[in-house]
Amino acid sequence: MKHAHLKTFDKPDEVREFPHGRLELVNIDGATIGRAVFEPGWRWSESVQPLAKTKSCEAPHFQYHISGVLRILMDDGDEFDCVPGDVSVLPSGHDAWVVGDEDAVVVDWHGMIDYAKGK
């Protein structure tokens, strides 16, 4: 890298909307970073699965959780909540949904390039 780069999610390069949420993408120096906003009522298997057309979410994630509560259910049955301040690494094979009445907002450094893009 020869030069500093600065981008903001206030002006994302791309926005993908789906029921009860949206994904904002910023492309910077060859990397794609995503900020996802999941509203109350969002569940991957209801809001994104119709676009992905897979049994469960196949995108691996490396996320920092900014707000809200996101419940994760792995295909192997492991279930846990991610709360503000958590960092999570999720392999392929999971469902997720918002718990409570606050938006769940995450920044994801891996797994958002094709997320909610449709096939």
N, C-alpha and C positions, 0 to 999 in steps of 0.2 A: 504494500500500500504506500503510495507516494503522497497522497493528499488526504486531508481530513474530510469526512462526509457527515452531513447532518440531515436527518429526515424527521418527520413528525407524523404521528397517527392522526393529527388534526387534518392532514392532507394526504390520505393514503393513496397509493398507486392503484389500488383496486379494492372494491367493496363487493362482497357476496352476501346477499340476503337470503334468509330461509325463515320458515315459521318460528316466531319467538326469538329471533336473533340475527346476528350479522357477523361477518368476518371482515376485518380491515387488514389489508396487506401492504407492507412497506418493503420495497426492494432496495437494498443498499450494499454496495461493494460486492455483488455476487451472491448475497444472502437474502432470503425471504423470511421476514418476521411477521407473525400474525397476532393481531389482538382480536379476541373473540368476545362478544357480548352476548351472553345467554340470559334471556329474560325469564321471569317466573312462568312456568308452563312448558319451558323448553325441555325436550328429551331427545337424545340423539336418535333413538329408534323410531321416533315419530316425526322429527323435524328434518333430519339429514339423511336417514336411511333411504327414503324414497329417491333421493338424488344419487346416493352412493350405490344403491342396489346390491348391498352386501349384507350378510347376516348380522354382523356387528361392525363397529368402527375398526377399519384396518389401518388407519393412520397411526403411527407411533407418535407420541407427544413428549416434549420436554418443556414444561410450563411453569410459569410463576403466577400464582393466584393473587389477584389484586383485591377483589371484593366478592361478596356472596359466598354461598356454599354450593359446591359441585359434588354430587355423590357419584362414585364410580363403581360399576359392577363389571368385574373381569369375567371373561368367558369361563374361567376355571372356578367361579363362585366367590372369589375374594371380593369383598365390598368395603369401601371406606369413603370418608368425606375429606374433601380438600377445602381449606378455609384460607382467608387472607393471610399472606405471608408464607404459605406453603410453596414448596417446589416439588413438582411431581414428574416422574418419568413413567410413561404408560406404553407398554408394548401393544402391538396390534391385538385386537380381540377384546373389545369392551363396549359397554353402553355407559351413558352418563346422563344425569338430569339435575336441574336446579332444585334445591331444597329451600323452601321459604319464599319470602316475597321481595327479595333483593336480587338485582341483576348479578350474575356470576360473571366476572370479567377475568380473563387470563391472557397473558402474553406467552406465545409459543414460539420457540426457536427451531422447532423440528416438527414436521408433519402437517403443515398448513398449505403447502404448495398446491395440492390437489383437493383440499378439504372443501366440501360442499360445492364442488365444481360440476358434478354430474358426469355421467359417462356417455 
